[in-house]
Amino acid sequence: MKGLVKAFDDLPWIVKIILALPVIDGFAWGIYRVAKGIDKDDGVLILAGIIWIFLGIFILWLIDLVTIILHGKVTVLA
């Protein structure tokens, strides 16, 4: 899981933005949160990732998009 998290963290900024677009965000950044939660042994982060997978395609993608633009990475519940 550590390799997956590092791979996502090392992506170029533009690729992170593309992954934060509707529909793609739920799967990409939801899986990122689950993997990071497993890596850190953090149940809240795993739960957030699972929720993100299902709700990220509707509205949560906007949160990821804004945080990537402002901070260069996903910061909310990650």
VOBA-1610 file (N, C-alpha, C; in pm, whole numbers, padded with zeros to 5 digits, always signed):
BEGIN
Met+00081-00120+00000Met+00000+00000+00000Met+00086+00126+00000Lys+00201+00118+00062Lys+00288+00234+00069Lys+00331+00279-00071Gly+00353+00182-00160Gly+00392+00214-00297Gly+00281+00287-00373Leu+00156+00247-00351Leu+00042+00311-00416Leu+00028+00455-00367Val+00040+00474-00237Val+00030+00609-00181Val+00141+00697-00235Lys+00263+00645-00240Lys+00377+00722-00292Lys+00356+00754-00440Ala+00302+00659-00515Ala+00278+00682-00658Ala+00179+00797-00678Phe+00071+00799-00599Phe-00026+00908-00608Phe+00037+01040-00565Asp+00116+01038-00458Asp+00180+01161-00409Asp+00279+01218-00511Asp+00342+01133-00589Asp+00444+01176-00685Asp+00389+01214-00822Leu+00259+01204-00840Leu+00200+01239-00969Leu+00217+01388-00997Pro+00231+01426-01125Pro+00237+01568-01160Pro+00106+01637-01124Trp+00114+01765-01099Trp+00000+01844-01056Trp-00118+01832-01152Ile-00094+01838-01281Ile-00201+01832-01380Ile-00271+01696-01379Val-00198+01590-01355Val-00259+01456-01348Val-00347+01447-01224Lys-00303+01506-01114Lys-00384+01507-00992Lys-00515+01581-01016Ile-00510+01689-01091Ile-00631+01764-01122Ile-00724+01681-01210Ile-00669+01612-01308Ile-00751+01526-01394Ile-00818+01416-01311Leu-00744+01359-01216Leu-00801+01255-01131Leu-00905+01310-01034Ala-00910+01442-01016Ala-01007+01504-00926Ala-01136+01545-00997Leu-01147+01516-01125Leu-01268+01550-01198Leu-01381+01454-01161Pro-01507+01495-01181Pro-01620+01411-01143Pro-01608+01269-01199Val-01661+01175-01129Val-01661+01032-01157Val-01524+00969-01133Ile-01419+01023-01190Ile-01285+00969-01171Ile-01241+00987-01026Asp-01277+01101-00967Asp-01234+01134-00830Asp-01277+01029-00729Gly-01400+00987-00737Gly-01450+00890-00640Gly-01366+00764-00635Phe-01329+00715-00749Phe-01250+00592-00754Phe-01103+00618-00721Ala-01043+00715-00788Ala-00899+00738-00772Ala-00863+00783-00632Trp-00921+00893-00587Trp-00883+00946-00456Trp-00949+00870-00342Gly-01059+00801-00369Gly-01116+00712-00267Gly-01024+00594-00238Ile-00972+00535-00344Ile-00877+00424-00328Ile-00749+00473-00262Tyr-00706+00594-00297Tyr-00589+00655-00232Tyr-00610+00665-00082Arg-00728+00712-00040Arg-00756+00728+00103Arg-00760+00592+00173Val-00821+00493+00109Val-00825+00358+00168Val-00684+00303+00183Ala-00603+00316+00079Ala-00465+00265+00084Ala-00384+00337+00191Lys-00401+00467+00200Lys-00328+00544+00300Lys-00375+00507+00441Gly-00504+00482+00456Gly-00558+00440+00585Gly-00505+00304+00627Ile-00496+00212+00533Ile-00440+00079+00562Ile-00293+00092+00599Asp-00221+00177+00524Asp-00079+00197+00550Asp-00055+00257+00689Lys-00140+00351+00730Lys-00125+00416+00860Lys-00202+00345+00972Asp-00276+00240+00936Asp-00362+00168+01030Asp-00461+00263+01096Asp-00527+00344+01011Asp-00621+00447+01055Asp-00761+00412+01006Gly-00846+00368+01097Gly-00981+00326+01061Gly-01067+00438+01006Val-01047+00559+01058Val-01126+00673+01012Val-01093+00704+00866Leu-00966+00698+00832Leu-00924+00724+00694Leu-00974+00616+00599Ile-00975+00492+00644Ile-01029+00383+00562Ile-01178+00406+00538Leu-01251+00441+00643Leu-01395+00468+00630Leu-01419+00588+00539Ala-01339+00693+00554Ala-01351+00811+00467Ala-01328+00772+00322Gly-01231+00685+00297Gly-01203+00640+00161Gly-01319+00563+00101Ile-01379+00477+00181Ile-01494+00399+00133Ile-01611+00492+00101Ile-01636+00587+00188Ile-01743+00685+00164Ile-01710+00767+00039Trp-01583+00804+00024Trp-01540+00885-00092Trp-01563+00811-00223Ile-01544+00681-00221Ile-01565+00602-00343Ile-01709+00615-00391Phe-01803+00616-00297Phe-01945+00622-00336Phe-01997+00764-00354Leu-01949+00859-00274Leu-02001+00995-00282Leu-01910+01090-00360Gly-01789+01048-00389Gly-01695+01133-00461Gly-01739+01166-00601Ile-01820+01081-00659Ile-01866+01105-00795Ile-01974+01213-00800Phe-02031+01249-00686Phe-02140+01347-00684Phe-02093+01487-00646Ile-02036+01505-00528Ile-02001+01639-00482Ile-01863+01647-00419Leu-01814+01540-00363Leu-01686+01546-00291Leu-01568+01572-00384Trp-01585+01549-00513Trp-01479+01576-00609Trp-01440+01722-00607Leu-01535+01809-00579Leu-01509+01953-00576Leu-01411+01989-00464Ile-01424+01922-00350Ile-01332+01944-00238Ile-01191+01905-00278Asp-01176+01790-00341Asp-01043+01745-00385Asp-00985+01841-00489Leu-01065+01884-00582Leu-01018+01975-00686Leu-00965+02105-00625Val-01038+02161-00532Val-00996+02286-00468Val-00868+02266-00387Thr-00859+02157-00311Thr-00739+02137-00230Thr-00616+02108-00316Ile-00634+02042-00428Ile-00521+02019-00518Ile-00475+02150-00581Ile-00567+02234-00620Ile-00531+02362-00679Ile-00460+02451-00576Leu-00510+02453-00453Leu-00453+02541-00351Leu-00325+02486-00287His-00320+02355-00263His-00209+02296-00188His-00123+02199-00268Gly-00167+02163-00388Gly-00090+02070-00469Gly-00109+01924-00432Lys-00198+01897-00337Lys-00226+01760-00296Lys-00364+01754-00231Val-00415+01633-00216Val-00542+01612-00148Val-00516+01627+00001Thr-00592+01714+00068Thr-00565+01737+00209Thr-00683+01703+00300Val-00804+01705+00251Val-00921+01681+00336Val-00939+01530+00354Leu-00935+01485+00478Leu-00949+01343+00513Leu-00852+01256+00435Ala-00730+01297+00427Ala-00629+01216+00357Ala-00498+01219+00432
//
